[in-house]
C-alpha cells in the first residue's frame, strides 16, 4: 500500500516506488492497481518489465 500526502500525485509517487522495488526486489514483477492508474505509470511499469493488474479490493 502506498499512502501519500495531499500534494503528491499517486502516479508520481508510484513511479518512484516501482523504481525502488525493482532495485531492491528484482523478482517481484506484478502489482495490483486501482482503475485510476495513469497511463505514464503504466508505461513506466512496462519499461521496467512489470505487469500492472487492475483490480478491486474486497472489504469485509
N, CA, C and O of each residue as an XYZ file, in Angstrom:
240
protein
N       0.847     -1.159      0.000
C       0.000      0.000      0.000
C       0.896      1.227      0.000
O       1.924      1.266      0.675
N       0.490      2.219     -0.763
C       1.213      3.484     -0.823
C       0.285      4.594     -0.370
O      -0.798      4.776     -0.925
N       0.710      5.328      0.630
C      -0.062      6.463      1.132
C       0.780      7.711      0.909
O       1.955      7.752      1.272
N       0.164      8.734      0.305
C       0.889      9.975      0.031
C       0.180     11.157      0.695
O      -0.997     11.076      1.046
N       0.907     12.237      0.855
C       0.296     13.469      1.347
C      -0.495     14.096      0.209
O      -0.330     13.710     -0.948
N      -1.341     15.048      0.522
C      -2.236     15.637     -0.468
C      -1.508     16.279     -1.644
O      -2.049     16.296     -2.750
N      -0.313     16.803     -1.447
C       0.398     17.500     -2.507
C       1.161     16.604     -3.465
O       1.780     17.106     -4.403
N       1.136     15.294     -3.261
C       1.878     14.364     -4.110
C       0.889     13.491     -4.874
O       0.047     12.820     -4.278
N       1.003     13.508     -6.206
C       0.131     12.651     -7.010
C       0.559     11.195     -6.848
O       1.750     10.888     -6.798
N      -0.414     10.316     -6.767
C      -0.126      8.889     -6.578
C       0.720      8.329     -7.711
O       1.594      7.495     -7.476
N       0.470      8.778     -8.943
C       1.222      8.225    -10.071
C       2.690      8.642    -10.026
O       3.558      7.877    -10.447
N       2.982      9.837     -9.524
C       4.372     10.288     -9.385
C       5.073      9.465     -8.308
O       6.184      8.979     -8.517
N       4.425      9.312     -7.164
C       4.991      8.501     -6.091
C       5.103      7.043     -6.533
O       6.046      6.344     -6.161
N       4.140      6.593     -7.325
C       4.156      5.209     -7.803
C       5.345      4.896     -8.685
O       5.911      3.806     -8.594
N       5.737      5.837     -9.542
C       6.903      5.584    -10.400
C       8.159      5.444     -9.541
O       9.001      4.585     -9.804
N       8.281      6.275     -8.531
C       9.441      6.172     -7.634
C       9.422      4.867     -6.855
O      10.455      4.227     -6.660
N       8.225      4.485     -6.412
C       8.094      3.234     -5.668
C       8.458      2.035     -6.539
O       9.161      1.132     -6.087
N       7.983      2.021     -7.790
C       8.326      0.916     -8.693
C       9.832      0.847     -8.931
O      10.404     -0.243     -8.970
N      10.476      2.004     -9.090
C      11.937      2.020     -9.257
C      12.636      1.410     -8.055
O      13.558      0.608     -8.206
N      12.193      1.790     -6.855
C      12.821      1.295     -5.636
C      12.587     -0.200     -5.453
O      13.510     -0.938     -5.109
N      11.358     -0.645     -5.682
C      11.055     -2.072     -5.517
C      11.808     -2.905     -6.560
O      12.282     -4.001     -6.261
N      11.915     -2.380     -7.777
C      12.661     -3.084     -8.821
C      14.110     -3.278     -8.408
O      14.677     -4.353     -8.604
N      14.710     -2.241     -7.835
C      16.107     -2.321     -7.401
C      16.286     -3.245     -6.198
O      17.244     -4.017     -6.140
N      15.374     -3.165     -5.250
C      15.507     -3.918     -4.004
C      15.002     -5.357     -4.083
O      15.496     -6.230     -3.370
N      14.018     -5.605     -4.949
C      13.381     -6.927     -5.040
C      13.168     -7.284     -6.514
O      12.035     -7.243     -6.993
N      14.214     -7.625     -7.227
C      14.100     -7.832     -8.677
C      13.181     -8.984     -9.094
O      12.809     -9.067    -10.264
N      12.812     -9.856     -8.186
C      11.930    -10.965     -8.535
C      10.454    -10.595     -8.586
O       9.647    -11.330     -9.156
N      10.102     -9.466     -7.997
C       8.707     -9.032     -7.988
C       8.424     -8.311     -9.296
O       9.145     -7.385     -9.667
N       7.376     -8.733     -9.996
C       7.077     -8.149    -11.298
C       5.593     -7.895    -11.532
O       5.205     -7.514    -12.636
N       4.752     -8.100    -10.515
C       3.326     -7.870    -10.697
C       2.793     -7.059     -9.538
O       3.140     -7.308     -8.383
N       1.945     -6.085     -9.846
C       1.360     -5.247     -8.819
C      -0.085     -4.959     -9.199
O      -0.413     -4.817    -10.377
N      -0.933     -4.876     -8.202
C      -2.339     -4.555     -8.433
C      -2.541     -3.066     -8.216
O      -2.036     -2.499     -7.247
N      -3.271     -2.442     -9.111
C      -3.541     -1.003     -9.035
C      -5.033     -0.766     -9.181
O      -5.771     -1.636     -9.644
N      -5.470      0.430     -8.778
C      -6.880      0.741     -8.964
C      -7.116      1.250    -10.385
O      -6.165      1.465    -11.136
N      -8.354      1.436    -10.742
C      -8.716      1.835    -12.099
C      -8.288      3.233    -12.477
O      -8.340      3.586    -13.655
N      -7.866      4.045    -11.521
C      -7.450      5.407    -11.806
C      -5.972      5.544    -12.140
O      -5.446      6.656    -12.182
N      -5.310      4.446    -12.373
C      -3.880      4.452    -12.675
C      -3.623      5.220    -13.972
O      -4.277      4.965    -14.983
N      -2.690      6.145    -13.948
C      -2.405      6.990    -15.110
C      -1.536      6.264    -16.132
O      -0.750      5.380    -15.792
N      -1.697      6.657    -17.382
C      -1.005      5.997    -18.491
C       0.511      6.045    -18.338
O       1.186      5.057    -18.627
N       1.061      7.172    -17.891
C       2.526      7.230    -17.787
C       3.057      6.256    -16.740
O       4.186      5.781    -16.867
N       2.276      5.949    -15.712
C       2.695      4.945    -14.738
C       2.653      3.558    -15.368
O       3.542      2.738    -15.137
N       1.631      3.300    -16.155
C       1.526      2.012    -16.862
C       2.721      1.836    -17.791
O       3.333      0.769    -17.826
N       3.053      2.880    -18.541
C       4.175      2.815    -19.479
C       5.506      2.664    -18.748
O       6.373      1.913    -19.195
N       5.674      3.357    -17.648
C       6.907      3.251    -16.851
C       7.053      1.826    -16.315
O       8.135      1.241    -16.369
N       5.963      1.281    -15.802
C       5.994     -0.091    -15.277
C       6.350     -1.088    -16.378
O       7.143     -2.004    -16.159
N       5.765     -0.909    -17.555
C       6.057     -1.814    -18.673
C       7.532     -1.735    -19.063
O       8.145     -2.754    -19.380
N       8.100     -0.540    -19.043
C       9.516     -0.371    -19.378
C      10.421     -1.091    -18.375
O      11.523     -1.519    -18.717
N       9.941     -1.219    -17.132
C      10.704     -1.928    -16.099
C      10.440     -3.437    -16.122
O      11.074     -4.185    -15.378
N       9.520     -3.884    -16.961
C       9.186     -5.303    -17.032
C       8.082     -5.719    -16.080
O       7.906     -6.910    -15.819
N       7.334     -4.755    -15.557
C       6.255     -5.036    -14.611
C       4.946     -5.317    -15.329
O       4.721     -4.851    -16.446
N       4.099     -6.074    -14.683
C       2.724     -6.301    -15.117
C       1.820     -5.619    -14.088
O       1.830     -5.973    -12.909
N       1.045     -4.642    -14.543
C       0.085     -3.989    -13.661
C      -1.276     -4.618    -13.878
O      -1.755     -4.692    -15.010
N      -1.893     -5.065    -12.821
C      -3.219     -5.676    -12.901
C      -4.215     -4.800    -12.182
O      -4.074     -4.539    -10.988
N      -5.220     -4.345    -12.903
C      -6.262     -3.539    -12.283
C      -7.218     -4.471    -11.560
O      -7.621     -5.504    -12.095
N      -7.571     -4.104    -10.360
C      -8.475     -4.952     -9.590
C      -9.144     -4.162     -8.493
O      -8.823     -2.999     -8.249
N     -10.055     -4.800     -7.855
C     -10.764     -4.152     -6.763
C     -10.386     -4.841     -5.456
O      -9.975     -6.001     -5.441
N     -10.533     -4.117     -4.387
C     -10.263     -4.656     -3.061
C     -11.589     -4.953     -2.390
O     -12.456     -4.084     -2.296
N     -11.741     -6.152     -1.936
C     -12.964     -6.535     -1.253
C     -12.823     -6.182      0.208
O     -11.877     -6.610      0.869
N     -13.758     -5.404      0.717
C     -13.706     -5.004      2.123
C     -14.682     -5.840      2.927
O     -15.793     -6.134      2.486
N     -14.243     -6.212      4.112
C     -15.083     -7.026      4.990
C     -15.545     -6.195      6.144
O     -16.268     -6.687      7.009
